[in-house]
Amino acid sequence: MATPSSAAVSHVGKIRANNQDSGYVGSHLVLVADGVGGHAGGDVASAISAKRIAETDQAYPTPGDAEFALQSSLIAANQLLAETVFEHSELTGMGTTVSAILRVGDRIVMAHIGDSRVYRHRDGRLEQLSADHTFVQRLVDSGRITPEEAAVHPRRSVLMRVLGDVDAHPEIDTAILDTRPGDRWLVCSDGLSSYVPEERLAAVLSSVPGAEPAAYRLVKEALDHGAPDNVTVALLDIEDGPGTPHPPRFVGSAAVPLSFEGESGRRPLRLPTLLLHPLKATTPDPSHFEPDGDDYLDELIEEDRRRARNRRIVWLVMVGVAILAIVGAVIVAYQWTQSHYFVGAQSGKVAIFQGVQQDVGPISLSTVKQSTEIRLSALPATERDAVRKTINATDFSDALDIVDRLSRAAEARSGSG
């Protein structure tokens, strides 16, 4: 039977003051939990959940038994979070994502809620096996937006499902998957998956041998890509022969003692009331939770549509202003051209033109203001050439004077002839 090698690494990231992620690797279990709720206790939520779920790190007779145990542990962790909030009201609003895999022989059991991810790297190909429980993923799944649009959507961090003090019976995704020697299983928080492209993840997993060096390299990749959020990576390598599994180990907030202050007395609220309390961070948090209900989802979609309509309106107004500015500039420029006059030739005769000599494509910027009966052939050669090249006038009166001089020149040439 193939044996595993595993490792876990967690980093606070480039901006966060504390690490709200928790990770665990053991003999059979690998998990990552990403706390949400900001200072309301995201670190506490992930640590409590990781320690409760880690109790399932043991051998199971069948994958089905392991699936039931793993799913039950997430439900138990959810209940434990609700009880903790009931005892410590300052933690109201805390929650956590969880992505966990449990090895049973040549099978992998997965349990998942939230937007942390489970990947399998096989034969150079990286495959995401968990589904993000996010608002934008709902939009992608329903065909409302593309995956490319989801990557830059303003609500891309809104979670629709987490463990916490919201739902007494959260919906947990589970699956039993195959594995074989050479597979690498990656479990990570969105501090990695949101900032490092999957092509780069696959390149690291293909080129860096050893679970621990690869895990550290992936964290470095996230930091090099400017990840501001906590980054947690857990790797499980499936190998032929004797493996080198990592000794059971917690990383992130689960690796340090829990520290939160209790209240002097319990709040006079019933547990079901607490379970319906929406998660809201006490300070702005880039990742937050909104309830997973059809009514609320419709409300978010309608809000998104309103935002899109507002963007279109602003864009149309800007385009309209630009068009008006261009039209205004064209009108002003045309009016300026019509304040000029010149004398030129038309059909072999002298004429006064209003405008300028230039054309804009097929559009002429001059028109005949006044025709005359002075034939070009009647003019002396010098005046005839000047008319053909056009003679500028300061105004219409000046143009009339030029025509008068040309008329006299024509008469003089005719008299002399």
SULCORBEL-V958605 format. One record per run of one state. SS is the DSSP state (H for helix, E for strand, - for the rest). FROM is the first residue (numbers start at 0). TO is the last residue. If there is no record, write none. Layout:
# SULCORBEL-V958605
ss=SS from=FROM to=TO
ss=SS from=FROM to=TO
This chain:
# SULCORBEL-V958605
ss=- from=0 to=1
ss=E from=2 to=10
ss=- from=11 to=19
ss=E from=20 to=24
ss=- from=25 to=27
ss=E from=28 to=35
ss=- from=36 to=36
ss=H from=37 to=39
ss=- from=40 to=40
ss=H from=41 to=55
ss=- from=56 to=61
ss=H from=62 to=86
ss=- from=87 to=87
ss=H from=88 to=90
ss=- from=91 to=93
ss=E from=94 to=103
ss=- from=104 to=105
ss=E from=106 to=112
ss=- from=113 to=115
ss=E from=116 to=121
ss=- from=122 to=123
ss=E from=124 to=127
ss=- from=128 to=132
ss=E from=133 to=133
ss=H from=134 to=140
ss=- from=141 to=145
ss=H from=146 to=150
ss=- from=151 to=156
ss=E from=157 to=158
ss=- from=159 to=161
ss=E from=162 to=163
ss=- from=164 to=171
ss=E from=172 to=177
ss=- from=178 to=182
ss=E from=183 to=187
ss=- from=188 to=188
ss=H from=189 to=192
ss=- from=193 to=196
ss=H from=197 to=206
ss=- from=207 to=209
ss=H from=210 to=223
ss=- from=224 to=229
ss=E from=230 to=238
ss=- from=239 to=247
ss=E from=248 to=251
ss=H from=252 to=254
ss=- from=255 to=269
ss=H from=270 to=274
ss=- from=275 to=286
ss=E from=287 to=288
ss=- from=289 to=292
ss=H from=293 to=336
ss=- from=337 to=339
ss=E from=340 to=345
ss=- from=346 to=347
ss=E from=348 to=359
ss=- from=360 to=361
ss=E from=362 to=374
ss=H from=375 to=377
ss=- from=378 to=379
ss=H from=380 to=388
ss=- from=389 to=389
ss=E from=390 to=392
ss=- from=393 to=394
ss=H from=395 to=415
ss=- from=416 to=416
